[in-house]
Amino acid sequence: MNKVDLHLHTLISDGTDSLKEIIENVRKAELDLFSVTDHDSIKAGIMIPPMLAAIEPEQRTAFVRGIEFSCEDEMGKYHILGYGYDPDVPGIAEVVAEGHEMRMKKTKARLEFLQKEFQFWFSEEEINELLSKDNPGKPHIANLMIQHDYAETIQDAIKNYINKREFRNEHVRPEDAIHGILKSGGIPVLAHPTYGDGDDLILGEEMEQRLQHLIGFGLAGVEAYYSGFSPKIQSECLAFADQFDLYVTAGSDYHGGNKMIEIGWTNLEDMAEAPPGLLRFLQDVDIIS
C-alpha cells in the first residue's frame, strides 16, 4: 500500500460525489486503498464492494468498509470512525438507526429555527427534497441557504446561523458507537483527535484524558494523519498512539465540493515512514480487494 485515504464522504452524507464518482476519483488520485466513512450510514459499505467487483481486477482499488459517528458525552464531542465491520452482523446497524433518527430530528429543528429566528423561508418542495436525503445535515441546509442568498458560503451559513441552534443530549454516545462497531467485528478509531467542538483544539493532558476515557469503552485507534493537522499536532497524536498501543489511520476528510480538500491529502508523505500502528491496522482490518 503506497497511498491510502481512509476518510472520504459521498452524497450519502455530506459530500458531493456519488458512489460511482468517488470510485472514479479514487482511481484518478492513484490510491491503493480507500474507505468511505459517511456519517451515520453503512450504505456505501454495502454498495461499493459489488461495484468494485464489476471492474476489471487490474483497475480496482482496495476498499475498507467505513463509517463516522458524531458523538457527545459529558467530556465533549467526538467523531468515531468504524472500519472493517460486517454489515450483516447486528450491532452497528442499531447505532446507525439511532444516529439517523437524531440527525433527522435535528435537521427539522434547524429548519424551524432558521425560519423563526432569521425569517429564512424555503419552499415545501425544497424541504421535502432535503428530508428525502439519506443523511441530511448542516452542509445541505447551508447550500440551500446559499441558493436563496441567505449566506455567502457554507462556512458563513453554518457558523453564523445554523450553529446558533444548539442541541443537548441529542447525540450518539461514544460508548454506544464504539460497542456497535466492535460487535460487528470492526475497529473503532477516533477521527481527527485534536478537533472536538468547533475551532477548539484539544491537546496535551486534555487529549490524554479523552483517549483514556474512550479506550475504556474499547477505542482501538487514532487518526494521526489528517489533512488539517500541523506537524506538531501530528507528532502528538503519533506519540499518544505509541503510548497507548493504538492503531493509526490516515484520512483527508474529503467532501467533494463541500470542502477545499483533495482525495489523498492525509499528510502521510511516504508509506515507507508509516508507523507500526498503521502497518498493524493494514494487517488487521478487513480489506476488500
Summary of the structure (lengths in Angstrom):
residues: 289
radius of gyration: 18.5
end to end distance: 11.9
largest distance: 54.9
contacts: 996
relative contact order: 0.17
helix: 45%
strand: 17%
